[in-house]
Structures are given as structure tokens and as C-alpha cells.
């Protein structure tokens, strides 16, 4: 079932994201959050009228898949959601080198041995190469573990330069 989140439910998800990624209070802009099932949070235009669905209607989702909800304090941004969040984030953002981007898109963990590691907090981070989102990763003990989706693995053969 798809339902708009109430203001308090939306804050439950948006406040940890704001703190984690240093986003302004109005980062959602003209969007609202909605729940699809128990583990997926989507973002859609706040003026969208949700249609009435029959119980047997199969729906993939509405809007942009923003978060996967697990047991973490901060929900995991989806690949698509990371691209949106990256536009608003001011911290826990990693600008990748070309070599790191190659490792990230093959989901191979890599270490950061420079000053960039000092600016990142343990937990989820957003990654990009020259402003192009590479999704999210976890950062722990100077190691970056990418969640680049397998469904985009065909891009691994494409040059990044």
C-alpha cells in the first residue's frame, strides 16, 4: 500500500538525513515523502493526487525511490535518492578520483589515505565523480564500501574519463 507520510512520520526520516548530510530544512522543496510497503520511502511532488488502488494492483512505486529503511538510525539512501540528496548535501560527501570511481562502481572497498577521510563521519556517505552521483557508501575506519547497484554493472566496462 502507498501512503503519504504524516508530518511527524516524515520528520522521522528527514531529520536524520538533514543532520547526516548537512542539508537545509527545506531540502524537500516541493516534494513529500510517501511509504511503499514497510521498507521503502519515495519522494513525489506534494501536489500529486494518489489514485485509489485495488488491493490486487501491482505497483512498482510512485516518484523517486529515496530510502531503504532497515534498523539503522539513518535510513540507507537508494542509488536514485543519493543523486537527489547530493544536490543538497554539505557534509559526508566524497569527491571520488577516477581510480576510486572504478572501485566504487564495482563495489570493491577502498581506503582513503588523505585529508578527505578527516571530513567524513562513520556511516553512510554520498559519492560523486565530477558532480555525477555514484550513490552511497559506508565509511568506517578510513575504508569506503560502495553500494553501487548490480543492476548498473554493465556500466563497469565504460570509461570514466
matplotlib code that plots the C-alpha trace (Angstrom):
import matplotlib.pyplot as plt

x = [0.0, 1.2, 0.5, 1.7, 3.7, 2.3, 4.5, 5.8, 6.5, 8.3, 10.4, 11.4, 13.2, 14.1, 15.7, 18.4, 19.2, 19.5, 21.9, 23.9, 24.4, 24.2, 21.1, 18.9, 15.4, 13.7, 15.7, 12.5, 11.3, 8.0, 8.2, 6.6, 7.6, 5.4, 5.7, 5.6, 5.4, 7.3, 10.9, 10.7, 10.3, 9.7, 9.6, 7.0, 5.6, 3.5, 0.6, 0.3, -3.1, -2.6, -5.1, -7.3, -5.7, -7.4, -5.8, -4.6, -3.0, 0.8, 2.7, 6.4, 6.4, 5.5, 8.0, 11.7, 12.8, 14.6, 15.4, 15.5, 14.5, 16.4, 17.4, 20.0, 19.4, 19.8, 18.0, 20.1, 19.8, 18.9, 21.1, 18.4, 17.8, 21.6, 21.5, 18.8, 20.4, 23.8, 22.3, 21.5, 24.3, 27.1, 28.8, 29.7, 30.2, 33.2, 34.5, 36.0, 39.1, 38.8, 40.5, 38.2, 35.2, 36.3, 36.4, 33.1, 31.2, 32.5, 31.6, 35.2, 36.1, 39.0, 40.9, 41.2, 44.7, 44.4, 42.7, 39.3, 39.0, 39.1, 36.0, 33.8, 31.9, 31.4, 28.3, 26.6, 28.3, 27.4, 29.9, 30.3, 32.8, 32.9, 29.4, 27.9, 26.4, 27.9, 25.3, 26.0, 28.6, 29.5, 32.6, 34.4, 38.0, 39.1, 37.5, 34.8, 32.4, 30.2, 26.6, 26.7, 23.8, 24.5, 21.7, 24.1, 27.1, 27.0, 28.5, 31.7, 33.0, 32.5, 35.5, 35.1, 37.3]
y = [0.0, 3.5, 6.3, 9.9, 10.2, 12.5, 15.5, 13.6, 10.4, 12.5, 14.1, 10.7, 10.2, 13.7, 14.9, 12.2, 12.8, 16.6, 16.1, 13.4, 15.2, 18.9, 19.8, 22.8, 22.4, 23.0, 20.2, 18.5, 21.7, 20.9, 17.2, 15.0, 11.6, 8.5, 5.0, 2.0, -1.2, -1.3, -0.6, 1.8, 5.6, 7.5, 11.2, 12.8, 16.2, 17.4, 18.3, 14.7, 13.2, 9.5, 7.3, 4.8, 1.4, -2.0, -4.5, -6.7, -3.9, -4.3, -1.1, -0.6, 2.8, 6.4, 9.2, 8.7, 5.8, 7.8, 5.5, 1.8, 1.5, -1.0, -0.9, 1.9, 5.3, 6.9, 5.1, 4.0, 6.3, 4.5, 5.0, 7.3, 9.0, 9.7, 11.7, 14.0, 14.2, 15.0, 18.3, 19.4, 17.9, 19.9, 17.1, 13.4, 13.8, 12.2, 13.5, 10.5, 10.2, 8.3, 5.3, 5.3, 5.6, 2.5, 0.7, 2.1, 1.1, -2.5, -2.4, -3.0, -1.4, 1.1, 3.1, 6.8, 7.8, 11.6, 14.6, 13.7, 10.9, 13.5, 15.3, 12.1, 10.6, 6.9, 5.7, 6.5, 8.9, 10.2, 9.8, 11.6, 11.9, 15.5, 16.1, 12.9, 10.8, 7.4, 6.5, 6.0, 4.0, 3.3, 4.8, 3.1, 3.1, 5.1, 2.4, 3.2, 0.4, 1.3, 0.2, 0.8, -1.3, -4.5, -3.6, -1.0, -3.3, -3.0, 0.4, -1.1, -1.5, 2.2, 4.5, 7.2, 9.8]
z = [0.0, -0.8, 1.7, 2.2, 5.4, 8.1, 9.1, 12.2, 10.2, 7.5, 10.2, 11.5, 8.2, 7.1, 10.3, 10.5, 6.8, 7.4, 10.2, 8.4, 5.2, 6.4, 4.4, 4.9, 6.5, 3.1, 1.3, 0.2, -1.6, -3.5, -2.5, 0.1, 1.3, 0.9, 2.1, -0.2, 1.9, 5.1, 3.9, 1.0, 1.2, -2.0, -2.8, -5.1, -5.9, -3.0, -5.4, -6.7, -6.1, -5.2, -7.1, -5.4, -5.9, -5.8, -3.3, -6.1, -8.1, -8.5, -8.2, -8.5, -6.9, -7.4, -7.6, -6.8, -4.6, -1.9, 1.1, 2.2, 5.8, 7.9, 11.5, 11.2, 12.8, 9.4, 6.6, 3.6, 0.6, -2.7, -5.7, -7.2, -3.9, -3.5, -6.7, -5.3, -1.8, -3.3, -4.7, -1.2, 1.0, 2.5, 4.5, 4.4, 0.6, -1.0, -4.3, -6.0, -8.0, -11.3, -9.7, -6.7, -9.0, -10.8, -7.5, -6.3, -9.3, -8.9, -5.2, -4.3, -0.9, -0.9, 1.7, 1.9, 3.0, 2.7, 4.3, 2.8, 5.4, 8.2, 6.9, 6.8, 9.7, 10.2, 8.5, 5.2, 2.8, -0.7, -3.5, -6.8, -9.7, -11.1, -9.8, -11.1, -8.3, -7.6, -5.0, -1.3, 0.6, 4.2, 5.7, 8.6, 9.7, 6.6, 4.3, 1.8, 0.9, -2.1, -2.6, -6.4, -7.7, -9.5, -12.0, -13.4, -13.6, -17.4, -16.9, -15.5, -19.0, -19.8, -19.4, -16.7, -18.4]

ax = plt.figure().add_subplot(projection="3d")
ax.plot(x, y, z, "-o")
ax.set_aspect("equal")
plt.show()
